[in-house]
Amino acid sequence: MKFFNTAGSVNQEEHYKIDPLHGRIINTLNIKVPFSVNGIISTNGSHKALNAYLSTMSELLDKPFVLLIDEIDSLVGDTLISVLRQLRAGYDLRPEHFPVSVILCGVRDIKDYRIRTSGEEIITGGSAFNIKAKSLRLGNFTKEDVKNLLLEHTKETGQVFEDDVAPCIYEETDGQPWLVNAIAYELTFEIKENRNHKVVLTKDMTEIARNRVILSRATHLDQLADKLSEDRVRRVILPMLQNSEANPNNDDKQYCIDLGLIKNSPKGLVIANSIYREIIPRELTESRQDDFLMRFSPDWVRDDDYTDTY
């Protein structure tokens, strides 16, 4: 039985999937060039180890070797620079002695990285890795993508979604892939009565699933809350919520766009989707909510947390 995936990579045998970038990735691999898709150990001890390992692997394999590095932007500083420069150094050794293509997956395009070395020097990703042929962005699902993803469940189980379910999920999520899958999984599996595939799935059920996802504080939403603690994010988000004047720098704005927190619209920058519009203000004010009664202790609140009404 297949499921909507909300954790880890997609397994074709176990998860419903669509392939919005499949053709573009295959075309780029066919021309054997490095590219990025946007969204360890001590540097000194591994300065040439990665390069040597990749060369050895390429020489041992009897098929073209494609290297995919996920979450490349989890590396920082000298370590990231070392990895990028080692990949750059092996470029001219392809294909016999180095991978024919390298895929770097991260939140941002490699050219937008500003990497600070241990010596406080600022190096851009584009200068450390100037052999990138193409950058592919894995964006949000379209309305048609959401419809097709739900259709995979119907094909697998025979369970039917009413026509307004897919538009409802899209409207709530703006096609954000994790949110789409999370609502669909909640709707089809976590709401136990819906595991009966004879049950027709409705918009009302979808809205219940949506609210349950928000209250669940799943990993994705916890990561979202963690990002909201960053100063560069707060400098962009807080003025938007307060409807106040602010001039965050372009790098901060682009960072928030790359994280999927905000998006461009005809009215300017806005919070990316309906669910984030509900979660983000709550997260930013949560600490104040939590310690409200600690800061504000009126006489009518008793020690047992009941109130006097006389």
Residue, then its C-alpha position, 0 to 999 in steps of 0.5 A: m500500500k502506498f502513502f503520501n510521503t512527509a519524511g525523507s526521500v520518496n520511495q517509488e514502491e511506497h509513496y505517491k509521487i509526481d516528477p515535475l523536474h524529471g525531464r529537465i534533470i535528465n536533459t542536463l545529465n545527458i550533456k554531462v555538466p555540473f548543476s544545482v537543484n534549489g531546495i563532515i569532517s574537519t576541513n584540514g584533514s579532508h582537504k584533498a580526500l574528497n577529490a581523491y575518493l571521487s577519482t578512485m570511484s570513477e576509475l573503478l566504475d564501468k558506468p558514468f558516475v553522477l554525484l548528488i550532494d543533498e543539503i550542500d548548504s548545511l556545510v559552512g565556512d572553510t568546509l563548504i569552500s573546500v568541498l566546492r574547490q575540490l569539485r572544481a579541481g576535478y572538473d577537467l578530469r571527467p569522465e574517466h577520473f571524476p564524476v561526469s556530472v555533479i548535482l548540488c541540492g540546497v535551499r539556495d542557488i550556489k551563486d547566491y552563497r556568501i561564505r565567510t572563511s575562518g580568516e573573515e574573508i567573504i567568498t561567493g559560491g559562484s567564485a568557488f564553483n564557477i563551472k555550474a552549467k544550470s540551476l534548476r528550482l524545485g518550486n511549488f506544485t501547480k494546481e494540476d500537480v496537486k490534482n495528479l498527486l491525489l489521483e495517484h491515491t485514487k488509482e491505487t485504492g479506488q478512493v474518490f476525492e470530491d472535485d473541490v478537494a484538490p483546489c482546497i489543498y492548493e489554496e491552503t498550501d499554495g502548492q508547497p510540497w510538504l504541506v500538500n503531502a501532509i494534508a493528503y496523508e492526514l486526510t487519507f490515513e490519520i483520520k482513521e475512518n477515512r482508511n475505509h476506501k469506500v469513504v468519499l473524501t470531501k472539502d470539509m474533511t480536508e479542512i479538518a485535516r489541515n487544522r490537525v496538521i497545524l496542531s501536530r507541530a510536525t518536523h517541517l513546522d518545527q523547522l519553520a519555527d526555528k527559522l523564524s528565530e533568525d535575525r535575518v528572517r525576523r527583519v523581513i517578516l516582522p515589518m510585514l506583519q506589523n504593516s510598518e516601514a522597513n528596508p531589509n536588504n535584498d539578501d535577507k529578502q531573497y533568503c526568505i523567498d528561498l526558504g519558502l516563507i514569502k513570495n512575490s505578488p502583484k501587491g509586493l512581498v506576502i507570506a507564502n501561503s494560508i497555513y504560514r499566514e496562520i502559523i508565523p504570527r503565532e510562532l513570533t508571539e508564542s513566547r509572549q503568550d507563554d509568559f503572559l501571566m508571569r508578567f501580568s498577575p492581576d489580583w483576580v487570578r488565584d494561585d490555583d489558576y482559577t479566577d475570582t469573579y466577585 
